[in-house]
Amino acid sequence: MIIATINPTPPLSPHRDVPADRAGATQLRSATNPTSPVILLRGCLPVQLSLSTGQPAQWSVRAFPLSASAAPAIGPAQGMAAMLSTDAVGFFGVQAIAGAQTYDWFVRFINLQVIAPGPGDIRTDSAPGLGHGNWYGRVSVLASYECAVRILLSGSHEQPSCYDAITLGVLQNMSWTQDQTLFGVYCPRGGTNVNGHLFEPIPRVASPNLDCGDPEKYPFYDSEATPSDGPSRLLKFDDAPGIVVPVLYKPNTPVGTDFNAAWAHDNNYLVLRKVAGNVSFVSALGAKSKHAPHSYVVGGAVRWSLTLNQMIKEIPANDFAGGFGALKLPSYLGASAPPNGTHLPTQSFESFAPPQDAQAAGIETFGPEATITTKIYRWVPHHGTLK
């Protein structure tokens, strides 16, 4: 029997969170029957082949009729093991001859084509909203982003059920640094003299960082494919990135104080008066096969970013009488200056044709995630005038 294995998509750099099920190679099905081949994506990492008997063999691969491409490369032609390229589209048979014995293994490679989104397929937002954050006493400033992309699968028109083995998804990465990220600007009560900037937490490893937030689809970002099977699907996804920061902050004091009491009795607390900064995103349009669930292939990517330049009005002390949760936060949005919100660069779409493994395309698929739910911020004193 031919033993076929494939390595999982590797991380871009060391110090990533590598779960046990993605640390080693995946053994593929035996697939000795041509009616039930292994389904793989074109562009995934090469398939490693050997015999269960441990014998050396003569290795070859042939293309079946109706295949969209020539047979993929295999080599060496003779030896204990061989490597099968995945740069092919269609139905193929691998054959190993060891002495008088012949062994077969069948595979179908599916091509992933991402159609460049048109002007109406992406919606950005130049008016971020102000709302309650995920912890008491914090506010969020978020801007929306929506995208719809047509994805075509090919290589199995004579056996269309094979397309159902392919799951589409978005592999979203986020790039930032300690000094090039989002932050809140804080002033004393009733004043416009800036005392410092409170930077949001960032992961412990360098960018790009995986942006997921959905453990059920990890490492894919939450998205919806319509229909969920077949060769032509519309992949839709949306995001609402931004920053969550405390409305009151005192340097060298843990975040999480009783904000109502702090507002009423402690004038040393600074007031959030602005959010600013910039972060960038890459939303890679990718897929995986159920037969190689840790191998991620991408066919295109949309690049976009978030810039915040949004003033926040000082909240009057009397408004806290009903508690922080009762504040009508949208009414405290102040003036903004462009650029403000989500936006696209001039060349926002990048095509990967032929498709390729996510790591080869520069896409991270391992944590730690970009969105980390820590309460640790970084305070940097900064003196100037609010503007």
DRENDO-1510 file (C-alpha; in Angstrom, 1 decimal, always signed):
<recs>
REC; n; res; u; v; w
REC; 1; MET; +0.0; +0.0; +0.0 .
REC; 2; ILE; +1.2; +3.5; -0.8 .
REC; 3; ILE; +1.4; +5.7; +2.3 .
REC; 4; ALA; +0.7; +9.4; +1.5 .
REC; 5; THR; +1.3; +12.2; +3.9 .
REC; 6; ILE; +1.2; +16.0; +3.8 .
REC; 7; ASN; +2.7; +18.5; +6.1 .
REC; 8; PRO; +0.4; +21.2; +7.6 .
REC; 9; THR; +0.7; +24.8; +6.6 .
REC; 10; PRO; +3.6; +26.1; +8.8 .
REC; 11; PRO; +3.8; +29.3; +10.8 .
REC; 12; LEU; +5.4; +32.4; +9.3 .
REC; 13; SER; +7.9; +32.7; +12.2 .
REC; 14; PRO; +8.9; +31.1; +15.5 .
REC; 15; HIS; +7.3; +31.6; +18.8 .
REC; 16; ARG; +3.8; +30.9; +17.5 .
REC; 17; ASP; +1.1; +28.9; +19.3 .
REC; 18; VAL; +1.2; +25.5; +17.5 .
REC; 19; PRO; -1.5; +23.1; +18.7 .
REC; 20; ALA; -0.6; +19.4; +18.8 .
REC; 21; ASP; -2.9; +18.4; +15.9 .
REC; 22; ARG; -1.0; +20.8; +13.6 .
REC; 23; ALA; +2.6; +19.9; +14.7 .
REC; 24; GLY; +3.0; +16.9; +12.5 .
REC; 25; ALA; +2.1; +15.5; +9.0 .
REC; 26; THR; -1.4; +14.3; +8.1 .
REC; 27; GLN; -1.6; +10.8; +6.7 .
REC; 28; LEU; -4.0; +10.8; +3.8 .
REC; 29; ARG; -6.5; +8.1; +2.9 .
REC; 30; SER; -5.2; +5.0; +1.1 .
REC; 31; ALA; -7.4; +5.8; -2.0 .
REC; 32; THR; -6.8; +2.6; -3.9 .
REC; 33; ASN; -10.1; +2.9; -5.7 .
REC; 34; PRO; -10.3; +5.5; -8.5 .
REC; 35; THR; -13.9; +6.3; -7.7 .
REC; 36; SER; -12.9; +7.5; -4.2 .
REC; 37; PRO; -9.8; +9.6; -4.6 .
REC; 38; VAL; -8.1; +11.9; -2.1 .
REC; 39; ILE; -9.3; +15.5; -2.6 .
REC; 40; LEU; -6.5; +18.1; -2.3 .
REC; 41; LEU; -6.2; +21.7; -3.3 .
REC; 42; ARG; -3.8; +22.8; -6.0 .
REC; 43; GLY; -0.9; +24.7; -4.4 .
REC; 44; CYS; -0.9; +22.9; -1.1 .
REC; 45; LEU; +2.4; +21.5; +0.2 .
REC; 46; PRO; +3.9; +18.5; -1.7 .
REC; 47; VAL; +2.6; +15.0; -0.9 .
REC; 48; GLN; +5.2; +12.6; +0.5 .
REC; 49; LEU; +4.9; +9.0; -0.8 .
REC; 50; SER; +6.3; +5.7; +0.4 .
REC; 51; LEU; +5.4; +2.1; +0.6 .
REC; 52; SER; +4.0; +0.4; +3.8 .
REC; 53; THR; +6.3; -2.5; +3.1 .
REC; 54; GLY; +9.4; -0.2; +3.3 .
REC; 55; GLN; +10.6; -1.3; -0.1 .
REC; 56; PRO; +12.1; +1.0; -2.7 .
REC; 57; ALA; +9.9; +1.4; -5.8 .
REC; 58; GLN; +9.7; +2.9; -9.3 .
REC; 59; TRP; +7.4; +5.9; -9.0 .
REC; 60; SER; +5.2; +7.4; -11.7 .
REC; 61; VAL; +2.0; +9.5; -12.1 .
REC; 62; ARG; -0.5; +9.7; -15.0 .
REC; 63; ALA; -3.3; +12.1; -15.8 .
REC; 64; PHE; -6.7; +10.7; -16.5 .
REC; 65; PRO; -8.9; +11.9; -19.4 .
REC; 66; LEU; -10.6; +15.3; -18.8 .
REC; 67; SER; -7.9; +16.5; -16.4 .
REC; 68; ALA; -7.4; +20.2; -16.9 .
REC; 69; SER; -3.6; +20.0; -16.7 .
REC; 70; ALA; -0.7; +17.6; -17.4 .
REC; 71; ALA; +0.3; +15.2; -14.6 .
REC; 72; PRO; +2.2; +16.8; -11.7 .
REC; 73; ALA; +5.9; +16.2; -11.2 .
REC; 74; ILE; +7.0; +13.3; -9.1 .
REC; 75; GLY; +10.5; +12.4; -8.0 .
REC; 76; PRO; +12.8; +10.8; -7.7 .
REC; 77; ALA; +11.6; +8.2; -10.2 .
REC; 78; GLN; +13.1; +5.4; -8.1 .
REC; 79; GLY; +13.7; +5.1; -4.4 .
REC; 80; MET; +12.4; +4.5; -0.9 .
REC; 81; ALA; +10.2; +7.6; -1.1 .
REC; 82; ALA; +8.9; +10.2; -3.6 .
REC; 83; MET; +7.5; +13.7; -3.5 .
REC; 84; LEU; +4.4; +14.6; -5.6 .
REC; 85; SER; +3.9; +18.2; -6.7 .
REC; 86; THR; +0.5; +19.6; -6.2 .
REC; 87; ASP; +0.7; +22.1; -9.1 .
REC; 88; ALA; -1.9; +20.4; -11.2 .
REC; 89; VAL; -5.7; +20.4; -11.8 .
REC; 90; GLY; -7.8; +17.3; -12.3 .
REC; 91; PHE; -7.7; +13.5; -11.6 .
REC; 92; PHE; -4.4; +11.6; -11.4 .
REC; 93; GLY; -3.1; +8.2; -10.5 .
REC; 94; VAL; +0.2; +7.5; -8.7 .
REC; 95; GLN; +1.8; +4.1; -9.3 .
REC; 96; ALA; +4.6; +2.4; -7.4 .
REC; 97; ILE; +6.2; -0.7; -8.7 .
REC; 98; ALA; +8.2; -2.8; -6.2 .
REC; 99; GLY; +9.4; -6.1; -7.7 .
REC; 100; ALA; +6.4; -7.9; -9.1 .
REC; 101; GLN; +4.0; -5.9; -7.1 .
REC; 102; THR; +2.1; -2.8; -8.3 .
REC; 103; TYR; +0.5; -0.2; -6.0 .
REC; 104; ASP; -1.9; +2.6; -6.9 .
REC; 105; TRP; -3.0; +5.8; -5.2 .
REC; 106; PHE; -5.6; +8.2; -6.7 .
REC; 107; VAL; -5.8; +11.9; -6.1 .
REC; 108; ARG; -7.9; +14.8; -7.4 .
REC; 109; PHE; -6.5; +18.4; -7.3 .
REC; 110; ILE; -9.0; +21.2; -7.1 .
REC; 111; ASN; -8.1; +24.7; -8.4 .
REC; 112; LEU; -9.1; +27.8; -6.4 .
REC; 113; GLN; -9.8; +30.9; -8.4 .
REC; 114; VAL; -10.7; +34.2; -6.6 .
REC; 115; ILE; -12.5; +36.8; -8.8 .
REC; 116; ALA; -11.3; +40.3; -8.1 .
REC; 117; PRO; -14.0; +42.2; -6.2 .
REC; 118; GLY; -15.7; +45.1; -8.1 .
REC; 119; PRO; -16.4; +48.6; -6.8 .
REC; 120; GLY; -19.7; +47.5; -5.2 .
REC; 121; ASP; -18.3; +44.4; -3.5 .
REC; 122; ILE; -16.5; +46.2; -0.7 .
REC; 123; ARG; -18.0; +48.7; +1.7 .
REC; 124; THR; -15.9; +50.9; +4.0 .
REC; 125; ASP; -16.9; +53.3; +6.8 .
REC; 126; SER; -15.7; +56.8; +7.3 .
REC; 127; ALA; -17.9; +57.5; +10.4 .
REC; 128; PRO; -16.8; +55.3; +13.4 .
REC; 129; GLY; -19.3; +54.8; +16.2 .
REC; 130; LEU; -18.9; +55.2; +19.9 .
REC; 131; GLY; -20.4; +52.6; +22.2 .
REC; 132; HIS; -19.9; +50.6; +25.4 .
REC; 133; GLY; -16.8; +48.4; +25.6 .
REC; 134; ASN; -16.5; +44.8; +26.7 .
REC; 135; TRP; -15.7; +45.8; +30.3 .
REC; 136; TYR; -17.4; +48.2; +32.6 .
REC; 137; GLY; -16.0; +51.7; +32.3 .
REC; 138; ARG; -14.6; +51.3; +28.8 .
REC; 139; VAL; -15.8; +52.7; +25.6 .
REC; 140; SER; -15.3; +51.3; +22.1 .
REC; 141; VAL; -14.7; +53.3; +18.9 .
REC; 142; LEU; -15.4; +51.0; +15.9 .
REC; 143; ALA; -15.7; +51.3; +12.1 .
REC; 144; SER; -17.2; +48.7; +9.9 .
REC; 145; TYR; -16.0; +46.9; +6.8 .
REC; 146; GLU; -17.8; +44.5; +4.5 .
REC; 147; CYS; -16.6; +42.4; +1.5 .
REC; 148; ALA; -18.2; +39.9; -0.9 .
REC; 149; VAL; -15.9; +37.9; -3.2 .
REC; 150; ARG; -16.8; +35.3; -5.9 .
REC; 151; ILE; -14.7; +32.1; -5.7 .
REC; 152; LEU; -14.7; +29.4; -8.5 .
REC; 153; LEU; -13.5; +25.8; -8.0 .
REC; 154; SER; -12.5; +23.7; -10.9 .
REC; 155; GLY; -10.9; +20.3; -11.7 .
REC; 156; SER; -13.8; +18.0; -11.0 .
REC; 157; HIS; -16.6; +18.8; -13.5 .
REC; 158; GLU; -17.1; +15.1; -14.3 .
REC; 159; GLN; -17.4; +14.3; -10.5 .
REC; 160; PRO; -18.9; +17.5; -9.0 .
REC; 161; SER; -19.5; +15.9; -5.6 .
REC; 162; CYS; -15.8; +16.3; -5.0 .
REC; 163; TYR; -16.2; +20.0; -4.6 .
REC; 164; ASP; -18.1; +19.4; -1.4 .
REC; 165; ALA; -14.9; +18.3; +0.2 .
REC; 166; ILE; -13.6; +21.9; +0.0 .
REC; 167; THR; -14.4; +24.5; +2.7 .
REC; 168; LEU; -13.8; +28.1; +1.9 .
REC; 169; GLY; -12.8; +30.7; +4.5 .
REC; 170; VAL; -11.0; +34.0; +5.2 .
REC; 171; LEU; -7.6; +34.0; +6.7 .
REC; 172; GLN; -7.3; +37.5; +8.2 .
REC; 173; ASN; -4.0; +39.0; +9.4 .
REC; 174; MET; -3.5; +42.2; +11.3 .
REC; 175; SER; -0.3; +44.3; +11.3 .
REC; 176; TRP; +0.8; +46.7; +14.0 .
REC; 177; THR; +3.7; +47.6; +16.3 .
REC; 178; GLN; +3.9; +49.1; +19.8 .
REC; 179; ASP; +4.2; +52.6; +18.4 .
REC; 180; GLN; +2.1; +52.2; +15.3 .
REC; 181; THR; -1.2; +51.0; +16.6 .
REC; 182; LEU; -4.4; +52.5; +18.1 .
REC; 183; PHE; -4.4; +54.6; +21.3 .
REC; 184; GLY; -6.5; +56.9; +23.5 .
REC; 185; VAL; -5.5; +60.5; +24.2 .
REC; 186; TYR; -6.1; +61.6; +27.8 .
REC; 187; CYS; -6.4; +65.1; +29.3 .
REC; 188; PRO; -7.2; +66.4; +32.8 .
REC; 189; ARG; -10.8; +67.2; +33.5 .
REC; 190; GLY; -12.0; +70.4; +32.0 .
REC; 191; GLY; -8.7; +70.9; +30.1 .
REC; 192; THR; -7.2; +70.3; +26.7 .
REC; 193; ASN; -3.6; +69.8; +27.7 .
REC; 194; VAL; -2.7; +66.2; +26.8 .
REC; 195; ASN; -1.0; +64.2; +29.6 .
REC; 196; GLY; -0.4; +61.0; +27.7 .
REC; 197; HIS; -1.4; +58.2; +25.3 .
REC; 198; LEU; -2.8; +54.8; +26.4 .
REC; 199; PHE; -1.9; +52.2; +23.8 .
REC; 200; GLU; -4.0; +49.1; +23.3 .
REC; 201; PRO; -2.4; +45.7; +24.0 .
REC; 202; ILE; -0.7; +43.9; +21.1 .
REC; 203; PRO; +0.4; +40.2; +20.9 .
REC; 204; ARG; +3.8; +39.1; +22.2 .
REC; 205; VAL; +5.0; +38.1; +18.7 .
REC; 206; ALA; +5.7; +40.4; +15.7 .
REC; 207; SER; +3.2; +41.1; +13.0 .
REC; 208; PRO; +1.4; +39.9; +11.0 .
REC; 209; ASN; -0.9; +38.4; +13.6 .
REC; 210; LEU; -3.8; +36.1; +13.0 .
REC; 211; ASP; -7.2; +37.8; +13.5 .
REC; 212; CYS; -9.8; +35.2; +14.2 .
REC; 213; GLY; -12.0; +35.4; +17.3 .
REC; 214; ASP; -14.1; +32.4; +16.3 .
REC; 215; PRO; -12.9; +29.1; +17.9 .
REC; 216; GLU; -15.3; +27.0; +15.9 .
REC; 217; LYS; -13.8; +28.1; +12.5 .
REC; 218; TYR; -10.2; +28.7; +13.7 .
REC; 219; PRO; -8.0; +29.8; +12.0 .
REC; 220; PHE; -10.6; +31.1; +9.6 .
REC; 221; TYR; -12.3; +34.4; +10.3 .
REC; 222; ASP; -16.1; +34.3; +10.6 .
REC; 223; SER; -17.6; +34.3; +7.1 .
REC; 224; GLU; -20.4; +32.9; +5.0 .
REC; 225; ALA; -20.2; +31.0; +1.7 .
REC; 226; THR; -23.4; +30.9; -0.5 .
REC; 227; PRO; -24.0; +28.2; -1.4 .
REC; 228; SER; -21.8; +26.2; +1.0 .
REC; 229; ASP; -20.9; +23.6; -1.7 .
REC; 230; GLY; -20.5; +23.4; -5.5 .
REC; 231; PRO; -18.0; +25.0; -7.8 .
REC; 232; SER; -19.2; +28.6; -7.6 .
REC; 233; ARG; -19.6; +30.3; -4.3 .
REC; 234; LEU; -20.0; +33.8; -2.9 .
REC; 235; LEU; -17.9; +34.4; +0.2 .
REC; 236; LYS; -19.1; +37.2; +2.4 .
REC; 237; PHE; -17.5; +38.6; +5.5 .
REC; 238; ASP; -17.5; +41.7; +7.6 .
REC; 239; ASP; -15.5; +43.2; +10.5 .
REC; 240; ALA; -15.8; +46.1; +12.9 .
REC; 241; PRO; -12.3; +46.9; +14.1 .
REC; 242; GLY; -11.4; +49.6; +16.5 .
REC; 243; ILE; -10.2; +50.2; +20.0 .
REC; 244; VAL; -11.6; +49.7; +23.5 .
REC; 245; VAL; -10.3; +52.0; +26.2 .
REC; 246; PRO; -11.3; +53.3; +29.6 .
REC; 247; VAL; -13.2; +56.6; +29.7 .
REC; 248; LEU; -11.2; +57.5; +32.8 .
REC; 249; TYR; -7.6; +56.6; +33.5 .
REC; 250; LYS; -5.0; +57.3; +36.2 .
REC; 251; PRO; -1.4; +56.3; +35.3 .
REC; 252; ASN; +0.1; +53.5; +37.5 .
REC; 253; THR; -3.4; +52.5; +38.6 .
REC; 254; PRO; -4.9; +49.1; +37.5 .
REC; 255; VAL; -7.7; +49.4; +35.0 .
REC; 256; GLY; -10.9; +48.1; +36.6 .
REC; 257; THR; -11.6; +50.7; +39.4 .
REC; 258; ASP; -15.2; +51.7; +40.2 .
REC; 259; PHE; -15.5; +54.4; +37.6 .
REC; 260; ASN; -18.6; +56.0; +39.1 .
REC; 261; ALA; -16.7; +56.5; +42.4 .
REC; 262; ALA; -13.6; +57.6; +40.6 .
REC; 263; TRP; -15.5; +60.3; +38.6 .
REC; 264; ALA; -17.2; +61.6; +41.7 .
REC; 265; HIS; -14.3; +61.7; +44.2 .
REC; 266; ASP; -11.0; +61.5; +42.4 .
REC; 267; ASN; -9.9; +64.5; +40.3 .
REC; 268; ASN; -6.6; +62.8; +39.5 .
REC; 269; TYR; -8.2; +60.7; +36.9 .
REC; 270; LEU; -7.6; +61.7; +33.3 .
REC; 271; VAL; -10.4; +61.9; +30.7 .
REC; 272; LEU; -10.5; +60.2; +27.3 .
REC; 273; ARG; -10.7; +63.0; +24.7 .
REC; 274; LYS; -9.6; +61.3; +21.5 .
REC; 275; VAL; -8.7; +58.0; +19.8 .
REC; 276; ALA; -6.1; +57.9; +17.1 .
REC; 277; GLY; -3.7; +55.6; +15.3 .
REC; 278; ASN; -3.6; +53.1; +12.4 .
REC; 279; VAL; -3.6; +49.3; +11.9 .
REC; 280; SER; -3.7; +47.4; +8.6 .
REC; 281; PHE; -5.3; +44.1; +7.6 .
REC; 282; VAL; -5.0; +41.4; +4.9 .
REC; 283; SER; -8.0; +39.3; +4.3 .
REC; 284; ALA; -6.8; +36.3; +2.4 .
REC; 285; LEU; -9.4; +34.2; +0.5 .
REC; 286; GLY; -8.6; +30.6; +1.1 .
REC; 287; ALA; -9.7; +27.0; +1.4 .
REC; 288; LYS; -9.0; +23.7; +2.9 .
REC; 289; SER; -9.9; +20.1; +2.0 .
REC; 290; LYS; -11.5; +17.7; +4.5 .
REC; 291; HIS; -8.8; +15.2; +3.6 .
REC; 292; ALA; -6.0; +17.6; +4.6 .
REC; 293; PRO; -7.8; +19.8; +7.2 .
REC; 294; HIS; -4.6; +21.6; +8.4 .
REC; 295; SER; -3.4; +22.6; +4.9 .
REC; 296; TYR; -4.5; +26.1; +3.9 .
REC; 297; VAL; -4.4; +27.4; +0.4 .
REC; 298; VAL; -5.1; +31.0; -0.7 .
REC; 299; GLY; -6.1; +32.3; -4.1 .
REC; 300; GLY; -6.3; +36.0; -3.4 .
REC; 301; ALA; -6.2; +38.7; -0.7 .
REC; 302; VAL; -7.8; +42.1; +0.0 .
REC; 303; ARG; -5.7; +44.7; +1.8 .
REC; 304; TRP; -7.4; +47.3; +3.9 .
REC; 305; SER; -6.8; +49.4; +7.0 .
REC; 306; LEU; -8.3; +51.3; +9.9 .
REC; 307; THR; -7.3; +54.8; +10.8 .
REC; 308; LEU; -8.8; +56.6; +13.8 .
REC; 309; ASN; -8.7; +60.4; +14.2 .
REC; 310; GLN; -11.8; +60.9; +16.3 .
REC; 311; MET; -12.4; +63.4; +19.1 .
REC; 312; ILE; -14.5; +62.4; +22.1 .
REC; 313; LYS; -16.4; +65.0; +24.1 .
REC; 314; GLU; -15.7; +65.2; +27.8 .
REC; 315; ILE; -18.6; +63.5; +29.7 .
REC; 316; PRO; -20.1; +65.9; +32.3 .
REC; 317; ALA; -20.0; +64.6; +35.9 .
REC; 318; ASN; -23.8; +64.8; +36.2 .
REC; 319; ASP; -24.2; +62.4; +33.3 .
REC; 320; PHE; -22.7; +59.6; +35.5 .
REC; 321; ALA; -25.6; +59.8; +38.0 .
REC; 322; GLY; -27.4; +56.9; +36.4 .
REC; 323; GLY; -24.3; +54.8; +36.2 .
REC; 324; PHE; -21.9; +54.1; +33.3 .
REC; 325; GLY; -24.2; +51.7; +31.6 .
REC; 326; ALA; -26.9; +54.3; +31.2 .
REC; 327; LEU; -24.7; +56.8; +29.3 .
REC; 328; LYS; -25.9; +57.5; +25.8 .
REC; 329; LEU; -22.4; +57.3; +24.4 .
REC; 330; PRO; -23.0; +58.2; +20.7 .
REC; 331; SER; -23.9; +61.7; +21.8 .
REC; 332; TYR; -20.4; +62.2; +23.0 .
REC; 333; LEU; -18.7; +61.8; +19.6 .
REC; 334; GLY; -16.8; +64.9; +18.8 .
REC; 335; ALA; -15.3; +66.2; +15.5 .
REC; 336; SER; -13.2; +63.9; +13.3 .
REC; 337; ALA; -10.6; +64.6; +10.7 .
REC; 338; PRO; -9.8; +62.5; +7.6 .
REC; 339; PRO; -8.6; +59.9; +7.3 .
REC; 340; ASN; -11.0; +58.4; +9.8 .
REC; 341; GLY; -12.5; +54.9; +9.5 .
REC; 342; THR; -11.8; +51.9; +7.3 .
REC; 343; HIS; -10.4; +52.4; +3.8 .
REC; 344; LEU; -8.6; +50.7; +0.9 .
REC; 345; PRO; -5.3; +51.4; -0.7 .
REC; 346; THR; -5.1; +52.1; -4.4 .
REC; 347; GLN; -4.2; +48.5; -5.2 .
REC; 348; SER; -6.3; +46.6; -2.7 .
REC; 349; PHE; -6.6; +43.2; -4.3 .
REC; 350; GLU; -3.8; +40.7; -4.8 .
REC; 351; SER; -4.3; +37.6; -6.9 .
REC; 352; PHE; -2.4; +34.3; -6.2 .
REC; 353; ALA; -2.7; +32.5; -9.5 .
REC; 354; PRO; -1.9; +29.6; -9.2 .
REC; 355; PRO; -3.0; +29.3; -5.6 .
REC; 356; GLN; -0.4; +28.6; -3.0 .
REC; 357; ASP; +0.1; +27.5; +0.6 .
REC; 358; ALA; -0.9; +30.3; +3.0 .
REC; 359; GLN; +2.6; +30.5; +4.5 .
REC; 360; ALA; +4.2; +30.8; +1.0 .
REC; 361; ALA; +1.8; +33.7; +0.4 .
REC; 362; GLY; +2.9; +35.5; +3.6 .
REC; 363; ILE; -0.3; +34.7; +5.5 .
REC; 364; GLU; -0.1; +33.7; +9.2 .
REC; 365; THR; -2.4; +30.9; +10.3 .
REC; 366; PHE; -1.2; +30.4; +13.9 .
REC; 367; GLY; -1.8; +32.4; +17.1 .
REC; 368; PRO; -1.4; +34.2; +19.3 .
REC; 369; GLU; -4.4; +36.1; +17.9 .
REC; 370; ALA; -4.4; +39.8; +17.2 .
REC; 371; THR; -7.5; +40.4; +19.3 .
REC; 372; ILE; -6.4; +39.6; +22.8 .
REC; 373; THR; -8.7; +40.1; +25.7 .
REC; 374; THR; -6.2; +41.4; +28.2 .
REC; 375; LYS; -6.7; +44.4; +30.6 .
REC; 376; ILE; -3.1; +45.4; +30.3 .
REC; 377; TYR; -2.5; +48.7; +28.4 .
REC; 378; ARG; +0.7; +50.7; +27.8 .
REC; 379; TRP; +0.8; +54.2; +29.1 .
REC; 380; VAL; +3.2; +56.7; +27.4 .
REC; 381; PRO; +3.4; +60.2; +28.8 .
REC; 382; HIS; +2.9; +62.8; +26.1 .
REC; 383; HIS; +2.5; +66.5; +26.6 .
REC; 384; GLY; +0.9; +68.8; +24.1 .
REC; 385; THR; -2.5; +70.4; +23.2 .
REC; 386; LEU; -5.5; +68.4; +22.2 .
REC; 387; LYS; -6.0; +68.8; +18.4 .
</recs>
